Amino acid sequence: MDPITSNVSLFDLNKLTLNFNNKATEREFRKEYFQKSLPVFRLSFITVTILYAAFGLLDYATTEVFYKSFYMVRYFIVLPVLLATFFFSFHRHFEKYWQFLLSVCFVISGSGILYMLLINPENIYYYGGMFLVFMAGYFFIKLRFFPAIIPGAILIIIYNIAALVLYKLNHAEYYHIVAANAFYISANIIGVIALYNIERLERVEFYQKAILFKKQLEISDINKNLEAQVEERTKLLDDRNVKLMAEIESRKKIGTELIKSKEKAEESDRLKSTFLATMSHELRTPLNAIIGFSDLMSSDFELDEILGFAKTINTNGNHLLSIVNDLMDISLIESGQMVIIEKTVNLKSFFADLSEVVNYEAQNAKKEHVALKFVSPSLDDDIILKTDSSKLKQVLLNLIKNALKFTHFGAIVYGFEFYKIDRKEFVKFFVKDSGIGIPKNKQDLIFDIFRQVEDCNTREYGGTGIGLSISKKITNKLGGEIWLESEVGVGSTFYFTIPRNPQNSPDIKSEQDIDKKPLLNKKRKKTVLVVEDVESSFEYLQVLLKRWGLHTIWARNGEISIDIIKEKPEIDLVLMDINMPGINGLDATAEIKKINPLVPVIAQTAYAISGDREKCLEAGCDDYLSKPIKQELLKSKIQKYLGLN
Ligand code: ADP
């Protein structure tokens, strides 16, 4: 069932008065009815008034005898009341009284006609006039049903009372009264029923409209609610979208990072393989020579040839050693254990030492035809720096060795100059060559570990790709930078800086100075205690010491060495291996120094890492040698402590 109709069936009216039982609804209805009816009322009411006045024109024609009294009633009583009501309709209080006033107008205008009718009952036109009054009262002037019944009934009552009184006085015929009553009562019944239905329909319409309005309000509320919900959902979705976008972005980022890591992993995998191939090549090449030539030595060869083999073995051994040193350095650097030991360095003696090594390297590399030149600001005065001289030497030598390797003709110029950045003073070292040069796109890359310009297996120059990486790390550790300028086919210049840190009073002398100390007592045959757990190492030392006229005693470990020192106070020097099973060299030295504080102890270690020398000196050793032990160096140390020819 339609909800509106269902509501209408519940629609709560007083069946008699047609009033809504709900007072507020009734008030609303009356208000709306008034507003809707007012213009119609005015038009119909003024029409009725005009007609009432116009019908007065017939009075004289139809009732010649009484027309004056009729005029009086019509123009001086009824019409003023109608006009007054019409004008009052423009007043704001009209709404309050309008139904009452219309009922009064209905009664007065009806009474006027009744008066004329009763004065002259023979005049049939006034019966019709009375019909018009009833019609106007019920259907025209917007009287509501209930207010209309009352004037209708009053008029019939007035008519009957007045008719009875007047007819009695005039001895008139009573059939007029009966006939008139029959018509007027019928007219009233028709009017009442019709008006009842009209008003009822009006009220139904009002009620339906009210319900419709209520429903519309409900719908608009629901709509608003829906809109709010949609808005909320949209916001929620927007928020989710934003989160989703962020998520997608972060996933994308993770994806790119993953791809990058994958590429990096692949690259490092490739580098690892290249490195292994390179390493294998670099280690096997000198080993090949060493093993090959040492095999040949046992065969029948002339002494000259054997000496040549020995030289080749030595050169290759040195090359192997430099690779091992590089590997040691890089592993120390990578594990963060590289120690920088700063001491005052006199650049003049530093370069004097270095140039000897450089010349030796040039000879070794068979680059005699490549000119070597050292360039510097005036070295008349000592230039003193505070830095780690061995590290400085390592970087410079590495750059010079590279220059020698990659230069086939022309010159290599190395040296230093002073350099200022933001008022900070630096020493800028350089190595300039006229070699093959480095392409622009490889210039940053070659400082990375294991990276070379030629990254493939068909390498012409050899090398491990470690040297520049070590140099860069060392330079940074020393507080400087390293960079290069290079052009393919023209040459390269490598630069690096270290802070100048000038020192006024040099507290060291160069090793050369130290080594030139006067020789000690040369008369007695000296005894050297060699503390060494590896027999071949001992044998090597024994051969050398014997050649220099020294007597050798061998202690296989730390404990034995302590015992020997206790038993033989004549021992002149101890060569102490550091890494031994049982008591290590450092502890043994400490013990020996307790027993015989005057005996010099020279430590020898295969570790050769930075800081080792300092550790040995701290334990009481007088000096330090790293393995493999070079003849010349050992000799100079022994000379220093024993004095040899
Ligand atoms: P290695 O020399 O053992 O290969 P480095 O790290 O010292 O390792 O050098 C890396 C690479 O940089 C070399 O393989 C070479 O390709 C390039 N390079 C270094 N110095 C020079 C130079 N002076 N001239 C041309 N190329 C050089």
Residues whose N, C-alpha, C, O or C-beta is under 5 A from the ligand:
A	BS01	ADP	N402 A403 F406 G435 G437 I438 I446 R451 Q452 V453 E454 G462 G463 T464 G465 I466 G467 L468 S469 S492
